[in-house]
Amino acid sequence: MAPLLENRGTLPVGSFLEGASPFGALDCAGNVWEWCADRYGPYAADAADNPRGPASGSGRVVRGGSWSGLPAAARCSHRSSLAPDCRGSDLGFRLAGPSR
């Protein structure tokens, strides 16, 4: 199966306006894997909104898939685990401020 964006690399935010979420968020999937603050592990059975990861563990959560990945991983709810010192051209993070 071919990579999602045919190895074009990381693109500027807003390159795919047709993919905006209902809230106007852009590029939440398929550009770079986005680092999250949570450690990787199973969610609590009763978790509903913004579940927290476990208090300990070595893996950190990354979400959203990347340009170098498979289409099935290119969704903001997809999560995986990487060591915190992992680096790559398909890893990044999102800076988010207060809503306006």
Secondary structure, 3 states (H helix, E strand, C coil): CCCCCCCCCCCCCCCCHHHCCCCCCCCCCCCCEEEEEEECCCCCCCCCCCCCCCCCCCCEEEECCCCCCCHHHCCCCCEEEECCCCCCCCEECCCCCCCC
